[in-house]
Each structure stands twice: as structure tokens, then as C-alpha cells.
Amino acid sequence: MHFPPQFPILGPLIVGTKQRHEVTLPGADLSDSPRPVITVTGAKPGKTLLVGAGVHGGEYPAIEAVIRLARELEPADLAGTVVLMPVLNLPAFWNRSMFVCPVDGVNPNRVFPGDSAGSYSEQMTHAFVHEFIMHADAYLDLHGGDIPEALSLSRFAGRARRKLTGRARNSRSPSVCPISWLSAARFNKPKARPVSSRPRN
């Protein structure tokens, strides 16, 4: 385990500090506004947690949660590193677009892990996977009610390994999070699809 972690797109992370980065994701069609990223690198070695929101740009509660978390975390209190991206889908955020990216009309949550030669949303998710997710030990993807929605508190855990699924099931607390989605499918298809026929955003 390397500490501090290496995210080439962010440059060097400094132990015991909170840093703000402006990141332009690599891709032929991604020359839009840089995305803000905050890193909090603890004073002690540890693992790396990536926390993101704004895959759907109109899910403001999740975006605000990441912003508040970035403000509250202090390096002196951490062992390891937390990398926070409040908004991935910037075009949707700026355009108050529900569910889809206004550049290509695609729901980014339906095209993970993306395609470097695909549409805007496919390039965006591909870059996020390769520049961020693959360099972290764990990834929390925060969602919430979109502009017209009110949703029940829930979480989804895909199975990278059998042990991970068991850990997610054992950590379930009905009083805090009454609904848990545990996927039996591995994350290895060219383009991920919902594991349930029940509509989800």
C-alpha cells in the first residue's frame, strides 16, 4: 500500500494537508470546465476512500453532502486519504438537467465503466473510472432525490469479491439504512446495466 496514494491526475498529495484541485478529465470531448476535487491526506498511513456525487447533476443533497464532508474532515484526525469529487456531471449541474447529461442525452449511471471513444457521458465515466476509482481502495457513490423526486434512504453494493458482499450485508443497519441492494453480478461487462428490472436512476 502506497501512502500517500498516487492519483497522477491530481499530482502529489501532501501528508497532513487538505488540498483543492481543479481537474480536467482526459477525453476528446471533455474540454469543458474543470471539476473541483478536494483531497484530505491524513497524518498517518492508511487506505484511500473516494467519495463522489453528481453523477446526476440535479441530485443536490448528495452534492451538498460531499461539500460539507470536505469542509469538516481534518487531516490530523485521519489515517489514510479521502478524495472527494462533489460533482462529476458538470453539464447537468449547470443546466439543471434531470437524469441525463444535456450534452448527449445519456444517463451516465447507465454507461459505467464508460468508453474512451464513446459519447460525452461514456468518455466522462471512463475517465472517472481510470483516473479515480482504480486508484482508491473503496468508492462511495452518493445519490439522492433528483429535482422532482423524493427517495427512501438506500444503498447499493456491487460484488467485486464474495467477501465484499458479505461485509456489505453484515454492516447493514435497518435503523439507519432500511433498504440495501446487493448485486450478485461482477462488474466486468463492457457497459454496466441495472441488476434489477425495477426502474432506478
ABEGO torsion letter per residue (X at the ends): XBOBBBBAAAEBBBBGBBBBBBBBBBEAAAABBBBBBBBBBBABBEBBBBBBBGABAABAAAAAAAAAAAAABBAAABBEBBBBBABABAAAAAAGBBGBBAAAGBBAAAAOAEBAABBAAAAAAAAAAAAAAAABABBBBBBBBBAABBBBBBBBBBBABAAAAAAAAAABBAAABABBBBBABBBABABBBBABABBBX
